[in-house]
Amino acid sequence: MKQTWRWFGPADEISISEIRQTGAEGIVSALHHVAPGEVWTPGDIATRQRQIAHPQCIESGLGWDVVESLPVSEAIKTQTGPLRPHLDAYRESLRNLAAAGISTVCYNFMPVLDWTRTDLAAATPNGGRMMAFDLVEFCLFDCFLLGRSGAEADYPDTLRAQAADRHAGMSDAAKAALANNIVAGLPGANDNWTLEDVRAHLGTYQGIGSDRLRGHLVDFLSEVVPTAEELGLRLCCHPDDPPFSLLGLPRVMSSEDDYARIMAAVDSPASGITLCTGSLGVAEDFNPVRFIERLGSRIHFVHLRNTRRAGPAAGDKHSFHESEHLDGDTDMIATIRALLAEEARRKTEGRADWQIPMRPDHGQSLLSDLDRPVMPGYPLVGRMRGLAELRGAMAALGG
């Protein structure tokens, strides 16, 4: 697998020169300053490529290998408002990326919120920091801070009672911090949502259940995959994070079966998968080896990270935290072994895309990470440790 590193552009506290020292072989980036639904212009794309390849006019030896993400707008997800202009802009952005030589494009179809955590800097036993999702805290946010209509029905009585007790003892500052953690959105993005913004977006999903949202995803892919095929691009959908419904919103990319349905509905090599073991691994029934053996030919990008379920749970909803890369609920060694076997199979078939780009995703803040500003989940030392561990596993397994 090709070892890549996510870089959020000039706003990222970690520099390209530091990334070079991690041993990463490529860069995953995006144009976070461009709003969803707008075109990624050739000029903006070229600027980002120069920032990666020649920081401070020094040859980096790195290139922009994967786009993460070319965002799908809420208008496309809900099929409301400026749907057609946003689809046209998406296709034009794909053309501009292909012209720049970038062929792998990650996206997601999560409604309203991107990945969601209740604590962006929870303490680890060894003195580091990690991101965490606590179901009681989220219930508190949903029922008492956001005040979503009907929220109470989504949580059992015991969990709501715990949330009410915590809410009663929270300071205004603690409430604001929790709300900010949840609506913070993607690091590097220019979104600054308020609770009113979230309420307004939730309103656009009235009447949209899982079947309808899944249909909207198929419609979106039917619109853009022919362009991707023509250009030789590989689109790859990131799973829901976490892989269960939040805020009463539907989720359609939370399981192996979800992916199988979409891959069958739009059966093209240009429509593929971003396998994120941390997101899917929150679900108790996730089996990464089975996933790869079943759908491996459509995996175009991999996030190797780990999570551990811990704390309150309710049905399919679990509390969890970001664990060390080799120490969580997902068997990372078995996962890497299966991915290397998939690469070998592709190479035997003569596929030009036999090598799958991967990156260590998220990471615990360790050592000097604790003394410098870092985007939540994206520290330098913690991710470098993860990359080193994954690199060692790949070497031991012959990759």
N, C-alpha and C positions, 0 to 999 in steps of 0.2 A: 504494500500500500504506500501511496505517496504521502509523506508526513507534512501536513500543512498547519497553519496557525491563523487564527482569526485576528484581523486588525481593523479597527474602526475608523481609520483615517487620521487626519491631523488632530482630531479631538481625543484620540487614544493616548493615555498616559504612557503607554509602552511604545518605544520607538522601533523603527525597522532595524536599526543597528543592534538593538537588544535582541530582537527576534532572530537575527542572523546567528547570534551566539547560542541559541537554544538548539541549533541543528535542524530547524524546520527547513523544508525543501520548497515550500510554496506558501502563498498567502490567500486567505479567504477574506473578502471584503465586500463592501456595498457602498452606494451613494446615499448615505443616511440623511443628507440634507435635502434630498429630492422627495417631495411628498408623494404618497401613494396615488396612482392615477396620472402622474406626470411622466413625461418622456425622459429617459436617461439619454442625454445628448452625446454625440461623438466627442465633443470637447470635454465634457465632464468625465467621460470614461477614460479618455487619454490622459487627463490630469491625474486621475487616481493611479493609472498605470505608471506614470512618471514618478509619482510620490513613492511607489513601491520599489521601482527598479533603480532609481537614482536619488535617494534621500541625501540632501545636502551635496548634490552633485557627485556622490560616491557610488560606484557600482555595487548594488546589493547582492546580485546573484539570485534574486527572488523575482517571481512574477505573480500576476493576479491569476490564480488558477481556478477559483470557484467564486461565483457570486452568491452571497448569502446576506440578505435576501433581496430579490426583486419583488417588492411587496404587492400582494393582491389587495386591492382597495375594498373597503366595506361596500361600495356600490356594486362591485362585482359579486361579492359574497351574498348580498341580499337581493341582487338584481333590481336595484332601485336607482333613482337619480341618474347621474351621468354614466350609465353602464356602457353604452356603445363607445363614447370617447375614451373611457378608461381601457376598454379592450383594444382599441386602436393604438393607444399609447403603449400598452404592454407589448403588442406585436412590434411596434417601431423600436422599442427598447431592445427587444430580442435581436432585431436586425442590426442595431448599432453595436451590441455586444459581440455578435458573430463577426462583424466586420473588424472588430478589434482583436479577434483571435481567442475570445473566451467562449468555452463551449459547455460548461456545466453551470446550471442556474438552479439554486435552491429557492423554495418558496414555502409558505404554509397557508393553511385555510382555517386558522383558528378565529372564531368570531370575537370581535371587540378587543380582547386582551391577548397579548402575546404570552410567553411563558410567565407563570404566576408563582410568586413566593411571598410568604408573610414575614420573613426575616432575611435580610440580605447580608447579615454579619453575625450569625449565631456563633457562640463559642464552641470550639472543639475540645475534646479532652486533653489534647497536647498543646493547647494554648494558641492555636490558629483560629481562623474564622471560616465559616461556611454558610451557604444559603440553605434555607429550610422552609418547609411548608407545614404549618400546624393547622389541622382542621378546625379546632376550637377557635383559633384566631380568625380563620377565614369566615366561620359562621358568625363571629362577633362583627366582623366588617360587613358582611352581607345583611345581617338582620338589624344591626343597631347603628352602624355608621352610614352605609349606603341606604338602608331602609327599603330594600327592594320589596315590592308587593309580592306576596306569596312565598317569600324566602323561608318562612318557618316550616313549610311543608317539606323542604329538602333536607332537613336535619332531624334526627331523633330527639326526643324530649330531654334525655340525659345530656346530650351534647349542647343543646340550646341552653340548658340550665347552667352548664359550665361557662358558656359564652356570656350569659347574663351576669354571672358572678364576676368574671374578669372585667366586663365592661363597667360594672359599678365601681370597681376599684381603680380604674385607669385615669390618669391625668389627661388633660386636653393635649398636652405634648405627645403623650404615648399614643393617643388616638390618631393624631395627625401623622405620626411616624408610621403607624400600621397602614393607614390609608395610602400614604405615599409609596410604601413598599409595594403594595398590590397594584396600584395604577401607574407605577413608574414606567412600565413599558420596556422596550428593548434598549439596552445600553447603546449609546451612540446616536439614537434617533432624536428627532427634534420635537417629539410629542411631549406636551406638558398638560396632561389631562387633569381635570377636576372631577369631583364626584358628580357634578351636574353633567359633565361631558359623558361620563360612563352611563348615567341614567338615560341620557338622550340616545346613545348608541344602542342600549338595551331595547329601547322602544322600537327600533327599526327591525328587531327580530320577532316581533309579535306575529304569531302564526307560522313561524319557520321552525319546524322540527327537524329531526335528524334526516329523515327521508328526503325532505325538500332541500336541505342544505347539501346533502350528498348529490342530489340532482343538479344543484347549482355548480358544484365542483366539476361534475362531468361536463356540464355545459361550458364552463370556463376552459377546460382542457380541450374540448371539441373545437373551441375557437382558436386556441393558441398552439396546440400540438402540430397541426399541419405546417404552420410557420416554422416551428422548431425542427420538424422533419426536413423541410426544404433547406434549412440553414445548417443542418448537422449538429444541432444543439441537443443537450440532455437536460430535461427538466426533472427536478426531484423534489417531492413533497416531504416536508418535515412533519413528524407526528405531533399530535396535541400534547401540550405540556402544562399541567399533568394530564394523564390520559383518562379523564373523567369529566363529566359536566360540571361547570361552575356558573354561578349566577343564573341558573335556569337555562343556559344556552346549550344548543346541541353541539355534539362533538362527532366528527365523522372520520378521523384518522387516528384512532386510539388503540388499534389492535391489528394483529396479523390478518384477521378476516376483513377488517376495513380496507387494508391495503390490497388484498386479493380482489375485492369487489371493484375497486377503482382501476386496478391494473387490467382486469378483464373488460371493464366497460370502455376503456380507451386503450386498446391493445396495440401499443406502439413502443418501440425502443426509446423514442423521444420522451415518453411519459414514464417517469421512474420514481425512485424512492430515495429519500435521505434516511438512512437507518440511524436513529439516535437511541442508543441502548439505555441512556439515562431516562429519557422520557417514557419510552415503552416499558422499561424495567420497573416502573412504579407499580404496574399491574401485576398481581400475584401469578397470573397464568402466562406471563410472557416467557417464551422459550426462544432465545436468540438463534440457536442452532437450527431449530425447526423453521424459523422465519427465513433464514438464509438459504436453507436447502429448498424451500418452497418458492421463494421469490428472488433469489440471489441474482438472477440474470438481469433484474430491473433495478438493482441497487447501484446508484451512480455516485453516492457520497455517503460518508460514514462519520458520525460523531461517537467517539468512544469515551463515555463517561459512566459513572456509576452512582446509584442512589441506594439508600437503605430505608425501608419502611420502619418507622418508629413513632409511637405516640398514638393519639386517638384515631379511630377509623369508624366508618359508617358505610356498610355495604361495600361498593366498589371504590369508595373514596378513602384515601389513606393519607395520614401524615407521613412525611419523609424528609430526609436531608441529603445534601450532596456529599457523598462519601469519597474516600480515596479511590483512585481509578481501578485498582485491583482488589478492592475490599468493599463490596456492596452486595446487593441482592442478585446482580447479574454476574454469571460466570464469565469473566472477561477472557480468560485463557481459552475456553471452549469457543467463545465468539470469534476471537482472532484466528483460531485454527480453521473454523468454518469459512471465514472470509478469505484466508489464504488459499483454501481449497477452491473457492469460487474463482479467485484470480487465476489459478492454475488451469481450471477448466476453460476459462475464457481465452487464455493464451493458446491452449491446444486448438481451440476453434479458430484462432487467427483473428480474434477481435482486436481492433485498434485501441479500444478503451479497456483493455484487460486490467490495467492498474487502476485501483480505486483510490481516489483521494480520501484521506481521513484527517481528522484533527482531534486533539485532546479537548474535550468540551467542558466548560466550567472548571472549577478547581478551587481548592481551599486556599485561603490566603495564609502564607507561611513566611517566617523570617522577615526579610526586608519588605515583603508585601505589606506588612502591618504598619510600616513607617512611611508609606507613600500613598498618594491617591490612586485607586484603581477602580475600574468599572466593576460593578457587582458581578461576581462569578468569573471575572477575567483577569486574575492576578498573573504576575510574571513567574514567580518562583513556584507557586502551586501548580500552574499548568506545565511548567518545565519539568517538574517532578513527574507529573502524569505522562508527559511525552516520553521521558526517559524510561519509565516503567513499561509503557506500551511498546516502545522501540526494543527494549530488552526481550519482551515476550515474543515479538515478531521475529527477532533474531534467533531466539531459542527454538522457535517452531519452524525455522527455515525460510522466513519471509524476508 
